[in-house]
Structure formats: structure tokens, C-alpha cells
Amino acid sequence: MLKKIILTLCLLSCSLVSLADKLKINDDAPKTHVVVKGDTLWDISAIFLEQPWLWPKLWRLNPEINNPHLIYPGDIITLVFDEKGVPMLVLKPAKASYKWSPKIRQKSKDDSAIRLLPLEVIAPFIKYDHLFSAEQLEKLPYVIGNDEGYKSSINGFKVYVNNELDLAKTYAIYNKGEEVIDPETGDSLGFYVDLVATGQALRTGNQSENEPATLKISTAKREIRSGYFVVPVHEGQMFPSVFTMKAANKSLRGSIIKASSNGNEFGKLEVVMINRGTEHEVTVGDVMAIKRLSPGIVDTSRGPEYTVETSRWNRLLTSDGSDYKMPEELLGELMVFKVYQQASMALILRTEKPAHIKDVVTAPE
């Protein structure tokens, strides 16, 4: 059943690809590729295509294969061109091999099928952190203390919450983090909150009698302190089993404003936040290009100098900080997996060099 669902999602994604998009084959693309365990359709398409999100246009049905949408380790992918010169990939399945053994071991070949980009591939890199507005935080219940009278709580503690909770339901506990500011507008996008722990409700509480609810902590990533917020565990944490990717809206333009690692540089399979969300027609599965403006250059009496290195006087003589309109260079791609009203969380799929805060994100070319 799962494979049928995955197959259906992959077929539906074909309709999302614009016919106007022209395939660009990588200069160093090989003629063949042998599928290995861990490959995804995205990985394989990226070997051949400059725009891996256009993979549905590259893959063609092979009439000699019973189910051309399932590929396996050992299968051979070949790049060919049709009579009109349009590139396509064809699949040659690996030949079955047999080896006599005193033991019988059966394994369904379908279990190893390669898929587009399943959640299991990226789940280890997705952090269940969240973005809440100030108004949302004001309405959330919070931890007021624990059964031991300590300032912080850990696994096995019972913590008390200043609201009524559903009995036996599991809740997530979040720590209020930094306020995220849009560098372009100066507006607040909300507060970035970290998942601290999870627990199960042992007592519902009674607000009319000022009786707090009780949570038994089952998993704590770090110490829990009074004032930490309590949210139903699955709220904002549900993701599709398979991400069907597509190019983002061509009018989209934003920037990376935060990394979940809080580092200054980040690369492949790191989670970042961008300052674009549902208000900007961003959806889950959108693929975006990561770009960076090349350093400004100023002509001086000593010759060309980078804007950041030249004198203050030379910088004052330029209107835009550079005497030249410098280009934006492509660094890599990312994919959105969680969308808020004015921001989104995304996973970096590829980088040629480390990405930075304030790097630009646009529709892929």
C-alpha cells in the first residue's frame, strides 16, 4: 500500500512541472549510473541535471520494464536522447543472481526500492523546533514547578502546568528562544522555540479550583524550567511520508535569516529558516536556489578595491557601495518542509560552499 501511495505521489508531481522548463544536462554527466543503496530519485537526477527538481521530465517509461517507477540498487540508469534531441533516462534492471546456500533467506525486492525523497531520509536532520508569535505564546499553558521543589526538572519528574490538559495525552515542552526579526522589514516573525521535553498528562487539572495539571516527563533533552510552554506533542510536528518537490514560484525572493544550529556557516542537510511563508505562496516541497551577491568593487586611484577593504572616503563616492553591479552566484538548493505565515523551515539539499545568514533564496533557474 505504501509503495502505491509513493508511486501515486510521484506521478502527480509530473503534472506540476512546467512544460516551459528546459532540461539542462550537467557538463560532467556520465552516460550511465549504477544505483546504490541510499540513492533517491533526487540524488540520481542531480547527477545528470543542473535542475534536479525537473526530474519527472528526465525519466521516461521503459516498455520493457513491468514497473518503471521502482528502481533498486544494482539497476543501471542510462542517459540517452530521443529523435528530437531531448535527453531522457532509461532503466535497465540488474540481473538476478542466485547462490546455493544451506539456509533459506527471503527478502522482498520492493523493500529496497528507491523513492523520491522519503521522510526517513531527512528525518534525522529535521529538528522539531517551532515558531510562535507573541500572541500565540500568551495563550499557551506553561510549567509552574515540579514535585521535587527543584528549579529544574529531568526525566521521571512530575511537572505542574497552569491549565487543564487532556488525560493521558502526550505534550511537548518548549523553551522560549530568541525573537526572529525580518532583516528586510524589521518586523517580528515570531519567537523561535526549542523542543525541550515530552510528557504524558497524569491529571487534567481544574482551572476553576486553581488546580494545576500534572505531566509525567518521559523524554527530556535538557533541563525543564518554570515558564516553559506546553503544546500537544503532534502540533506542528507532522510531515508527509514522501516530499514531492517542485520549483518555487518564479516571483519569489527572500533570504536565509536563521540556522537551527545557530552557526555562522552551514551546509548540506542543515535546517535553516527563510523569511517567506504562506503570505508569499510558499508551500511544503518548494525547491529554492541559494545565491550570494559577489563582493562590491570600487575603482580608486590605486586601482580596483573591494568595498569592504577600501577607505571610507572611497565608499562615500559610490552610491550603492560598489561601482559595478555585481552578480549573484548560485551556491546550492534547499527544500521547504514546514511553512508559517511569514517564514518557513527548509533543509539544505546541496551547497558548493558554506551558506550564510542573509544569503538570498529565489526560484531555481
Helices and strands as residue ranges (DSSP letters): H 2-14, E 32-34, H 41-48, G 52-54, H 55-58, E 76-81, E 87-92, G 109-112, H 119-122, G 123-125, E 130-132, H 134-139, E 143-146, E 152-153, E 158-161, E 170-181, E 188-203, G 207-209, E 213-220, E 224-225, E 229-232, E 246-247, E 253-259, E 265-266, E 271-274, G 278-280, E 286-293, E 297-300, E 303-306, H 312-316, E 328-339, E 344-351, E 355-356, E 360-362
